[in-house]
Amino acid sequence: MVELPGARVLLVEDEGLVALMIEDMLEELGLKVVASAAHVPKACELASGASFDLALLDVNLAGERVFPVARILRERRIPFLFSTGYGGPSLEEEFRNAPAIGKPFSIEQLEEKLRAILALS
C-alpha cells in the first residue's frame, strides 16, 4: 500500500474557498501543502523550483489553462492530478490520459486518485 502521510503537495487552485477545502482534505489524509498558487505564472515558478512530492492542478485558473505547469512537472517527473469543474475546459490532447478528478469530489475519491498516482511514480 502506498503511504500518503507526509507527502508534500503543491496546490494550484484559483478559488479561495475551494483551495481551503482541498487543503483540509489533504491534511486529513496526512499530506502537507507546502506551496500553493492561484495563477499560472506563480504556479510555474513554484513548479520549477519548489520541493514537493506531487501536485494538484485546477485546469482553469481565472480563465487561463494550467498546462504550462503540468509540462514543467512532467519534465521534473513529479506526479500530478488535474481537477476539473462541471462544464470546465477539457484536457489538452497531450494530457488526455493524465489522471484527473472532477469537482466537487469527496475525500475518499481524492484519496483513491492520490494513491493511484503515487503508486505509479
C-alpha positions in Angstrom: 0.0 0.0 0.0 1.3 3.5 -0.9 1.7 5.7 2.1 0.1 9.1 1.9 1.1 10.6 5.2 4.0 13.0 4.9 3.8 13.6 1.2 4.3 17.2 0.3 1.9 18.8 -2.1 1.8 21.8 -4.5 -1.8 23.0 -4.6 -2.8 25.1 -7.7 -6.4 26.4 -7.3 -7.8 29.9 -8.0 -10.9 29.7 -5.9 -10.0 30.6 -2.3 -12.7 28.6 -0.5 -12.2 25.6 -2.7 -8.4 25.8 -2.1 -9.1 25.8 1.7 -11.4 22.8 1.4 -8.9 20.8 -0.6 -6.1 21.8 1.8 -8.2 20.5 4.7 -8.9 17.2 2.8 -5.2 16.8 2.0 -4.2 17.4 5.7 -6.9 15.0 6.9 -5.2 12.4 4.6 -1.9 13.1 6.2 -0.4 15.2 3.4 1.1 18.6 3.8 0.5 21.5 1.4 4.0 23.1 1.1 3.2 25.6 -1.6 0.1 27.0 -3.3 -0.7 29.3 -6.2 -3.8 30.8 -7.8 -2.3 32.0 -11.0 -0.3 30.3 -13.8 2.9 32.4 -13.5 3.3 31.8 -9.8 2.4 28.1 -10.3 5.1 27.8 -13.0 7.6 29.4 -10.7 6.8 27.0 -7.8 6.7 24.0 -10.2 10.1 24.9 -11.5 11.9 25.2 -8.1 9.9 24.2 -5.1 10.4 20.9 -3.3 7.2 18.7 -3.2 6.2 15.1 -4.0 3.0 15.7 -6.0 0.7 18.4 -7.3 -3.0 19.0 -7.6 -3.8 21.3 -10.5 -7.0 23.1 -11.2 -7.3 23.1 -15.1 -8.8 26.5 -15.3 -7.1 29.3 -13.3 -9.1 32.5 -13.7 -9.6 31.7 -17.4 -6.1 30.6 -18.0 -5.2 26.9 -18.6 -2.8 25.2 -16.2 -1.0 23.1 -18.9 2.4 25.0 -18.8 2.6 24.0 -15.1 1.9 20.4 -16.0 4.6 20.4 -18.6 7.2 21.6 -16.0 6.1 18.9 -13.6 6.2 16.2 -16.3 9.8 17.3 -17.1 10.7 17.1 -13.4 9.0 13.7 -13.2 6.7 14.9 -10.4 3.3 13.3 -10.4 0.2 15.5 -10.7 -3.6 15.3 -10.6 -5.8 17.6 -12.6 -9.0 18.8 -11.1 -11.8 20.0 -13.3 -15.1 21.6 -12.5 -18.5 21.0 -14.1 -18.5 22.5 -17.6 -14.9 23.4 -17.3 -12.4 23.0 -20.1 -11.3 19.6 -21.1 -7.8 18.3 -21.1 -5.5 19.1 -24.0 -4.6 16.2 -26.3 -1.2 15.7 -24.8 -2.7 15.2 -21.3 -5.8 13.3 -22.2 -4.6 10.2 -20.4 -3.4 12.1 -17.3 -5.1 11.5 -14.0 -8.0 13.8 -13.3 -10.7 14.2 -10.8 -14.0 16.1 -11.3 -15.1 18.8 -8.8 -16.8 18.6 -6.5 -15.1 15.4 -5.1 -15.1 13.6 -1.8 -12.1 13.0 0.4 -12.5 9.3 -0.5 -12.3 10.0 -4.2 -9.3 12.3 -3.7 -7.5 9.6 -1.6 -8.1 7.0 -4.2 -6.7 9.2 -7.0 -3.7 10.2 -5.0 -2.9 6.7 -4.0 -3.1 5.7 -7.7 -0.7 8.5 -9.0 1.8 7.8 -6.2 1.8 4.1 -6.9 2.8 4.9 -10.5 5.6 7.3 -9.6 
